[in-house]
């Protein structure tokens, strides 16, 4: 039975106005003095320096202060002060896990709000699954990995994810939140029932309130009576350019050394410039009525509908949570090698289906040829009807073309 998820979070709002205390001789405004006195509004290097960098490691910007809120009231006080004090402007930016790549969450000379502090030891539970299992109430500072852990114990889970789960709920919902489930369920922003918003601009409310019927419901999905979730629940394409084929295949952590050797040999034999792969999942309940024979039969029916190199279909059986959190295992391995914190000049693009052949010729078979690509090149097919005009994400306008592709370059340098 499909069930509904209900996610409540503090929206990340970029505010402007006001100022900072240590950029001159001016003290904090009276409304913020209490936060500074309580140690929540800090200007010391131990607070500001970590907030001056992000995961992209491509740019830096030192804030004047960092707010460590213990409640939404602290955030509201900061925004109200910024709005009410003219002539003393600064930027307010909200930081979850600092996983932006080009400084989007930095606040040069302003104030960074450390959202993680909302989940401090005195905060109480910040992820609550309803008694009937129909929704989850999650703080914006909580990570999707934490949401998964909380919901999985009840036998349910959100429908739409990101590939990397150690991002905050508020961080991904501030824009889109996409992975291989988006072709069926849309991005994460299509699956939210209600938001708790902090804003000093009453006029912002109509923009935040999405049209009825288009908001969708963030659903917590339980297995069907037969133990299945439907044919394919996750769909992702990967592209490997020949100049870095072996490195790219090895970096997926999916293929064995023997698998990599076979694929590299096939590419050499065919003298191909690019190798394409499709990754898909079939979800089933091992404790339910789905037998191994049934799962194998469904899998074979999916494979029968595809065109691919005979003998080059690879199957792995893993737990649901293990698959969703697979990138974290790569993170741990790369961290040990000192490679996780390299610069990440990532790029995300939406490409119309009608132009995907041109994109293939110009990028995969053109620009990237002879390039040592370090990091995945990923394609997500997306049904246009899973997006709507009320979303902040801008999708390609291609007439009656009902499918587009989300391309992601996750390079490391």
Beta strands, then each sheet from edge to edge (+ up, - down):
strand 1: 2-5
strand 2: 15-17
strand 3: 41-42
strand 4: 65-67
strand 5: 90-95
strand 6: 111-114
strand 7: 127-129
strand 8: 136-138
strand 9: 218-221
strand 10: 234-241
strand 11: 274-281
strand 12: 347-352
strand 13: 377-383
strand 14: 403-409
sheet 1: 1+ 9-
sheet 2: 2+ 5- 6- 4- 3+
sheet 3: 7+ 8-
sheet 4: 11+ 10- 13+ 14- 12+
end
